Amino acid sequence: MGRTLVERTEDTPRGSRLGTVTPDLTIGVVGSHDLVERVMLMGHSAAPVPCRLVAAAYRDEQEAADKVTRLGPGVDACLFASPVPFELARRAGVLTMPATHVQLGGAALVAAIARASLDERTDPRRVSVDVLARPDIDEAYADLNLPSGEVHSRDEPGPIGTVTAFHERLFRQGATTGALTCVQGVADRLTSAGVPVVPIRPTSAAVRTALHTAALLGARHRLEESQLTVVLVEVPTLREPVRRAAPRYWRDELRLSLHRLLVQEANRINASVWPIDDHSYLVVATKGSIAAATDGFRVLPFAARIREELGLAVEVGVGMGRTTHEAETHARGALARTQGGKQPQGFAVDREGRALVPPPRMPPQPGGPIKPKGVEVLARLAAKLEGGDTVVDAEGAGRMLGVTPRTARRLLRTLVDEGLAWPLPPNRTPQPGRPRQLYRLIVEKLNR
């Protein structure tokens, strides 16, 4: 069952045809074919806002995680037809969106107990129940004024064969007279084995409540994703004062190259870029777009490409807020944390001022801090420079140091990080391939 239904709500204008209203939210419905069909047909009367319901039906609960993955990132919320697929998807770690499930306790369990009492083979006081928590079972029996002391329960979801064996073993031992199950596959196997079984099916009220909850969760998620987010990008190399030996046009060209690169990156996520001063930039975007560009705030935005193409190390702070001013204030706070701790984690702050990803504990370095080797590398390069030329690239530096161009490129970037070299704008040529990156060595620092 792979069809998609666009539901109408009471806000739909009269005379409009089904599908003419643009849905505000997309909700994925995951479950067995019959339960998904039921949820889909009830959708238009239960959702509080226009919703697009996408069916993801399976034959076996073990397929739940795969169905969620197939729904993709375009789903604002996920609604499971029972607690079983919800728990399986949660354990698989595929729930990247808000999710809920149709409740099978309460009225649904009471209805199943009532149906069991109508079966002359089954005594509802001596049955086995799966999936549902024991307190829910005891409450339902108390509401019916029935004892639950001989009711056996298993609230841990598991493979169909394991859950079936739980019910069948108790029945064969004479401990129960039948089974109440939330899993359709279990009901089918127990029926084949001759064990009296009553499936626990959700009530219409439970389906409406679950759809309402899923819509609210999706709406909240959509609002969170659209939160105003400000990214501050600072370049330590450009923050340093201009030296006499460093021509100013190099700094200007580097700044223009960086601005062009940031504009390209911002266009990919529908963001805007403004230069603040000679060494920092402000990017305005949404939380959802920045989260996608940072693997959920696990890596610094824009930093990898800036380092690869311009050879620059950057400091980044991300802040969220209700206004641009509030988001920028939080971004500056996050930037200060990054600059103070020298750690890439914890660079993002939510609108309450809390770090989204707390910085991990760094193990202490034995024997104290390690002295940087940049000065040693610079001295070795300076000793082999000819004719007073202080501009090198990775291949030339590799020949002078006796290392591969890849290692030389890493060493040159280390010099940039330590303020011992200036990255120049890439030397673009008509030939295909990566443009040659040049660095100007600041040999004057060797005399200090």
C-alpha positions as CSV (number, residue, x, y, z in Angstrom):
1,M,0.0,0.0,0.0
2,G,1.9,3.0,-1.2
3,R,-0.7,5.6,-2.0
4,T,-0.7,9.1,-0.7
5,L,-3.8,10.9,0.5
6,V,-4.1,14.7,0.9
7,E,-6.7,15.2,3.6
8,R,-9.3,18.0,3.9
9,T,-10.1,19.7,7.1
10,E,-12.9,22.0,8.3
11,D,-10.9,24.9,7.0
12,T,-11.2,23.7,3.4
13,P,-13.5,26.0,1.4
14,R,-16.8,24.5,0.4
15,G,-16.9,23.3,-3.2
16,S,-13.1,22.7,-3.2
17,R,-12.1,19.4,-4.6
18,L,-10.0,16.9,-2.7
19,G,-6.3,17.8,-3.1
20,T,-6.8,21.5,-3.9
21,V,-5.7,22.7,-0.5
22,T,-1.9,22.9,-0.1
23,P,-1.1,20.9,3.1
24,D,0.9,22.6,5.8
25,L,2.3,19.4,7.2
26,T,3.3,15.9,6.0
27,I,2.7,13.0,8.4
28,G,4.0,9.5,7.7
29,V,1.7,6.7,8.8
30,V,3.5,3.4,9.6
31,G,1.8,0.1,10.5
32,S,0.0,-2.9,9.1
33,H,-2.1,-2.6,6.0
34,D,-5.5,-2.6,7.7
35,L,-4.5,-0.2,10.5
36,V,-2.8,2.2,8.2
37,E,-5.9,2.1,5.9
38,R,-8.1,3.0,8.9
39,V,-5.8,5.9,10.0
40,M,-5.6,7.3,6.5
41,L,-9.4,7.3,6.1
42,M,-9.9,9.0,9.4
43,G,-7.3,11.7,8.8
44,H,-9.4,14.5,7.4
45,S,-11.7,14.6,10.5
46,A,-8.9,14.3,13.1
47,A,-6.1,16.5,12.1
48,P,-6.3,20.1,13.4
49,V,-4.5,21.6,10.4
50,P,-4.3,20.5,6.7
51,C,-2.1,17.5,6.5
52,R,-0.7,15.3,3.8
53,L,-0.8,11.7,5.0
54,V,1.8,9.3,3.5
55,A,1.1,5.6,4.0
56,A,4.0,3.3,4.8
57,A,2.4,-0.1,5.3
58,Y,4.3,-3.3,6.1
59,R,3.6,-7.0,6.3
60,D,5.8,-7.5,9.4
61,E,6.6,-5.2,12.3
62,Q,10.3,-5.8,11.7
63,E,10.0,-3.7,8.6
64,A,9.1,-0.6,10.5
65,A,12.6,1.0,10.6
66,D,13.0,0.5,6.9
67,K,9.6,2.1,6.2
68,V,10.6,5.2,8.2
69,T,13.9,5.5,6.3
70,R,12.0,5.3,3.0
71,L,9.7,8.1,4.1
72,G,12.8,10.4,4.0
73,P,13.4,13.9,5.5
74,G,10.3,15.4,3.9
75,V,8.1,14.1,6.8
76,D,7.3,16.5,9.6
77,A,6.1,13.8,12.0
78,C,5.6,10.1,12.1
79,L,2.5,8.3,13.3
80,F,2.8,4.5,14.1
81,A,-0.4,2.4,14.2
82,S,0.7,0.7,17.4
83,P,3.5,0.8,20.0
84,V,5.3,-2.1,18.5
85,P,6.6,-0.5,15.2
86,F,7.3,2.7,17.1
87,E,9.6,1.0,19.6
88,L,11.4,-1.0,16.9
89,A,12.0,2.2,14.9
90,R,13.2,4.0,18.0
91,R,15.7,1.3,18.8
92,A,17.0,1.3,15.3
93,G,17.8,5.0,15.6
94,V,15.9,6.1,12.5
95,L,13.5,8.5,14.1
96,T,14.9,11.9,13.1
97,M,11.5,13.5,13.3
98,P,8.9,13.7,16.1
99,A,6.9,10.5,16.4
100,T,3.9,9.1,18.3
101,H,1.7,6.0,18.1
102,V,-1.9,5.0,18.5
103,Q,-2.6,4.0,22.1
104,L,-3.7,0.4,22.6
105,G,-4.3,0.6,26.3
106,G,-7.4,2.0,28.0
107,A,-10.5,1.7,25.9
108,A,-8.9,-0.5,23.3
109,L,-7.9,-3.1,26.0
110,V,-11.3,-2.9,27.7
111,A,-12.9,-3.6,24.3
112,A,-10.6,-6.6,23.8
113,I,-11.4,-8.0,27.3
114,A,-15.1,-7.6,26.5
115,R,-14.7,-9.5,23.2
116,A,-12.8,-12.3,25.1
117,S,-15.6,-12.7,27.6
118,L,-18.0,-13.4,24.7
119,D,-15.8,-16.4,23.6
120,E,-16.9,-19.4,25.6
121,R,-13.4,-20.9,25.3
122,T,-11.7,-17.9,27.0
123,D,-11.8,-16.7,30.6
124,P,-10.7,-13.0,30.5
125,R,-9.4,-13.4,34.0
126,R,-6.9,-16.0,32.9
127,V,-5.2,-14.7,29.7
128,S,-1.8,-13.5,28.5
129,V,-1.3,-9.9,27.2
130,D,1.7,-8.6,25.2
131,V,3.2,-5.2,24.6
132,L,1.1,-3.2,27.1
133,A,2.6,-2.1,30.4
134,R,1.5,-3.9,33.5
135,P,0.0,-0.8,35.2
136,D,-2.2,-0.2,32.1
137,I,-3.5,-3.8,32.3
138,D,-4.2,-3.6,36.0
139,E,-6.1,-0.3,35.5
140,A,-8.3,-1.7,32.8
141,Y,-9.2,-4.8,34.8
142,A,-9.9,-2.6,37.9
143,D,-12.2,-0.4,35.8
144,L,-14.2,-3.6,34.8
145,N,-14.1,-4.8,38.5
146,L,-12.2,-7.9,37.4
147,P,-9.2,-9.5,39.1
148,S,-5.9,-9.4,37.2
149,G,-3.8,-11.7,39.5
150,E,-3.8,-14.6,36.9
151,V,-3.3,-12.3,33.9
152,H,0.2,-12.8,32.5
153,S,1.9,-9.9,30.7
154,R,4.9,-9.3,28.5
155,D,5.6,-5.6,27.8
156,E,8.9,-6.1,25.9
157,P,8.4,-6.0,22.1
158,G,10.3,-8.7,20.2
159,P,10.2,-10.9,17.1
160,I,6.9,-12.4,16.2
161,G,8.1,-15.9,17.0
162,T,9.3,-15.0,20.5
163,V,6.0,-13.3,21.4
164,T,4.0,-16.1,20.0
165,A,6.0,-18.6,22.0
166,F,5.3,-16.6,25.2
167,H,1.5,-16.9,24.7
168,E,1.5,-20.5,23.4
169,R,3.7,-21.8,26.3
170,L,1.4,-20.4,28.9
171,F,-1.7,-21.8,27.1
172,R,-0.1,-25.3,26.8
173,Q,0.8,-25.3,30.5
174,G,-2.8,-24.5,31.4
175,A,-1.9,-21.2,33.0
176,T,-4.1,-19.3,30.5
177,T,-7.2,-19.8,28.5
178,G,-6.3,-17.5,25.6
179,A,-4.2,-14.5,24.5
180,L,-4.8,-10.8,24.0
181,T,-2.2,-9.5,21.5
182,C,-1.3,-6.1,19.9
183,V,0.6,-7.8,17.1
184,Q,-1.4,-9.0,14.1
185,G,1.4,-11.5,13.1
186,V,1.2,-13.0,16.5
187,A,-2.6,-13.3,16.3
188,D,-2.3,-15.1,13.0
189,R,0.2,-17.7,14.3
190,L,-1.7,-18.3,17.5
191,T,-4.9,-18.9,15.5
192,S,-3.0,-21.5,13.3
193,A,-1.7,-23.2,16.5
194,G,-5.2,-23.5,17.9
195,V,-4.8,-20.9,20.7
196,P,-7.8,-18.7,21.3
197,V,-6.7,-15.1,20.6
198,V,-8.3,-11.7,20.6
199,P,-6.4,-8.9,18.7
200,I,-6.2,-5.6,20.6
201,R,-7.3,-3.0,18.1
202,P,-7.3,0.8,18.5
203,T,-10.6,2.6,19.0
204,S,-11.7,5.4,16.7
205,A,-11.1,7.8,19.6
206,A,-7.6,6.6,20.0
207,V,-6.9,7.1,16.3
208,R,-8.3,10.6,16.3
209,T,-6.2,11.5,19.4
210,A,-3.0,10.1,17.8
211,L,-3.5,12.0,14.6
212,H,-4.2,15.2,16.5
213,T,-1.0,14.6,18.5
214,A,1.1,13.9,15.4
215,A,-0.2,17.1,13.7
216,L,0.8,19.2,16.8
217,L,4.2,17.5,17.0
218,G,4.8,18.2,13.3
219,A,3.7,21.8,13.6
220,R,6.0,22.4,16.5
221,H,8.9,20.7,14.6
222,R,8.2,22.9,11.6
223,L,8.4,26.0,13.9
224,E,11.6,24.9,15.5
225,E,13.2,24.2,12.1
226,S,12.3,27.8,11.0
227,Q,13.9,29.4,14.1
228,L,16.0,32.4,13.2
229,T,19.7,31.4,13.3
230,V,22.8,33.6,13.0
231,V,26.3,32.3,12.2
232,L,29.3,34.4,13.0
233,V,32.5,33.5,11.1
234,E,35.8,35.0,12.2
235,V,39.2,34.6,10.5
236,P,42.1,34.9,13.0
237,T,44.5,35.5,10.1
238,L,42.6,38.6,9.0
239,R,42.2,39.7,12.6
240,E,45.9,40.2,13.0
241,P,47.3,43.7,12.3
242,V,48.8,44.4,8.9
243,R,52.6,44.0,8.7
244,R,54.8,46.2,6.6
245,A,56.2,43.1,4.9
246,A,52.7,41.9,3.9
247,P,51.3,43.9,1.0
248,R,47.7,45.0,1.7
249,Y,46.3,43.8,-1.6
250,W,46.9,40.2,-0.5
251,R,44.7,40.7,2.5
252,D,42.0,42.4,0.3
253,E,42.1,39.6,-2.3
254,L,41.8,37.0,0.5
255,R,38.9,38.8,2.0
256,L,37.1,39.0,-1.4
257,S,37.8,35.3,-2.0
258,L,36.3,34.4,1.4
259,H,33.3,36.5,0.9
260,R,32.6,34.9,-2.5
261,L,32.9,31.4,-1.0
262,L,30.6,32.2,1.9
263,V,28.0,33.6,-0.6
264,Q,28.2,30.4,-2.6
265,E,27.7,28.3,0.6
266,A,24.8,30.5,1.8
267,N,23.0,30.3,-1.5
268,R,22.9,26.5,-1.1
269,I,20.9,26.8,2.2
270,N,18.9,29.9,1.3
271,A,20.8,32.1,3.7
272,S,22.2,35.7,3.5
273,V,25.8,36.9,4.2
274,W,27.0,40.3,5.4
275,P,30.6,41.4,6.2
276,I,30.8,42.9,9.7
277,D,34.4,44.1,9.6
278,D,37.7,43.2,8.1
279,H,37.9,39.8,9.7
280,S,34.3,38.6,10.4
281,Y,31.1,37.8,8.6
282,L,27.4,37.3,9.6
283,V,25.2,34.6,8.0
284,V,21.5,34.6,8.7
285,A,19.6,31.4,8.1
286,T,17.1,29.0,9.7
287,K,17.8,26.3,12.3
288,G,16.8,23.6,9.8
289,S,19.1,24.8,7.0
290,I,22.1,25.1,9.4
291,A,21.4,21.7,11.0
292,A,21.5,20.1,7.5
293,A,24.8,21.8,6.7
294,T,26.4,20.8,10.0
295,D,25.2,17.2,10.4
296,G,23.0,18.2,13.2
297,F,25.4,20.7,14.7
298,R,28.2,18.2,14.9
299,V,30.7,20.0,12.5
300,L,31.5,23.6,12.0
301,P,29.5,25.2,9.1
302,F,31.6,26.3,6.1
303,A,34.9,25.6,7.8
304,A,35.9,22.5,5.8
305,R,35.5,24.2,2.4
306,I,37.2,27.4,3.6
307,R,40.2,25.4,4.8
308,E,40.4,23.3,1.7
309,E,40.1,26.1,-0.9
310,L,41.7,29.1,1.0
311,G,43.9,27.4,3.5
312,L,42.2,29.4,6.3
313,A,41.2,28.3,9.8
314,V,38.0,30.0,11.0
315,E,36.2,30.4,14.3
316,V,32.5,29.9,14.2
317,G,29.6,30.6,16.6
318,V,26.0,29.8,15.9
319,G,23.1,31.3,17.9
320,M,19.3,31.1,17.7
321,G,16.7,33.6,18.9
322,R,13.4,35.2,18.5
323,T,15.0,38.3,16.9
324,T,18.1,38.9,14.8
325,H,19.6,40.8,17.7
326,E,19.0,37.9,20.2
327,A,20.3,35.3,17.8
328,E,23.5,37.4,17.1
329,T,24.0,37.8,20.9
330,H,23.8,34.1,21.4
331,A,26.1,33.5,18.4
332,R,28.7,35.8,19.9
333,G,28.4,33.9,23.2
334,A,29.0,30.6,21.3
335,L,31.9,32.1,19.5
336,A,33.5,33.2,22.8
337,R,33.1,29.7,24.1
338,T,34.8,28.2,21.0
339,Q,37.7,30.8,21.2
340,G,38.2,30.2,24.9
341,G,38.1,26.4,24.8
342,K,39.6,25.9,21.4
343,Q,37.1,23.1,20.8
344,P,34.8,22.7,17.7
345,Q,32.0,21.2,19.8
346,G,29.6,23.4,21.6
347,F,29.7,26.1,18.9
348,A,25.9,26.3,18.7
349,V,23.6,27.9,21.3
350,D,19.8,27.7,21.3
351,R,17.5,30.6,21.9
352,E,17.6,29.9,25.7
353,G,21.4,30.3,25.7
354,R,22.2,26.6,26.1
355,A,24.8,24.8,24.1
356,L,23.2,22.3,21.6
357,V,26.2,20.0,21.7
358,P,28.1,20.1,25.0
359,P,31.9,20.1,24.6
360,P,33.4,16.7,25.3
361,R,36.0,16.3,28.1
362,M,39.4,16.3,26.6
363,P,42.0,14.0,28.3
364,P,44.9,15.9,29.9
365,Q,48.1,16.0,27.9
366,P,50.9,14.2,29.7
367,G,53.9,16.3,30.4
368,G,52.2,19.6,29.8
369,P,51.3,21.3,26.6
370,I,53.1,20.4,23.4
371,K,55.2,23.1,22.0
372,P,54.1,23.9,18.4
373,K,56.6,23.0,15.7
374,G,55.6,25.7,13.3
375,V,58.6,27.8,13.9
376,E,60.9,24.8,13.2
377,V,59.1,24.2,9.9
378,L,59.3,27.9,9.0
379,A,63.0,27.9,9.7
380,R,63.7,24.9,7.5
381,L,61.8,26.5,4.7
382,A,63.5,29.8,5.1
383,A,66.9,28.2,5.0
384,K,66.2,26.8,1.5
385,L,64.4,29.9,0.0
386,E,66.3,31.5,-2.9
387,G,66.5,35.0,-4.1
388,G,64.4,36.4,-1.2
389,D,61.2,34.8,-2.6
390,T,58.9,33.9,0.4
391,V,56.0,32.5,-1.7
392,V,55.7,28.7,-1.8
393,D,53.1,26.1,-2.7
394,A,52.6,22.5,-1.4
395,E,54.8,20.9,-4.1
396,G,57.7,23.3,-3.6
397,A,57.5,23.1,0.2
398,G,57.4,19.3,-0.1
399,R,60.6,19.2,-2.1
400,M,62.3,21.5,0.4
401,L,61.2,19.5,3.4
402,G,61.5,16.1,1.8
403,V,57.8,15.2,2.3
404,T,54.8,14.5,0.1
405,P,52.7,17.4,-1.2
406,R,49.9,16.3,1.0
407,T,52.0,16.4,4.1
408,A,53.4,19.8,3.0
409,R,49.9,21.1,2.5
410,R,49.1,20.1,6.1
411,L,52.2,21.8,7.4
412,L,51.5,25.0,5.5
413,R,48.0,25.1,7.0
414,T,49.6,24.7,10.4
415,L,51.8,27.7,9.7
416,V,48.7,29.7,8.8
417,D,47.0,28.6,12.0
418,E,50.0,29.8,14.0
419,G,50.3,33.1,12.2
420,L,53.6,32.2,10.4
421,A,52.2,32.2,6.9
422,W,49.6,34.0,4.8
423,P,47.4,32.1,2.4
424,L,47.1,33.8,-0.9
425,P,44.1,33.7,-3.2
426,P,44.1,30.5,-5.3
427,N,46.1,30.8,-8.5
428,R,43.5,29.8,-11.0
429,T,44.7,28.5,-14.4
430,P,42.9,27.3,-17.6
431,Q,44.0,23.8,-16.8
432,P,41.5,21.5,-15.1
433,G,42.0,20.4,-11.5
434,R,42.4,22.1,-8.2
435,P,43.9,25.6,-8.5
436,R,47.4,26.0,-7.1
437,Q,47.3,27.4,-3.5
438,L,50.2,29.8,-2.7
439,Y,51.4,30.8,0.8
440,R,53.5,33.7,1.7
441,L,55.9,32.8,4.5
442,I,56.3,35.4,7.3
443,V,60.0,34.8,7.8
444,E,60.2,38.1,9.8
445,K,58.9,36.2,12.8
446,L,62.2,34.1,13.0
447,N,64.1,37.2,14.1
448,R,61.8,37.8,17.2
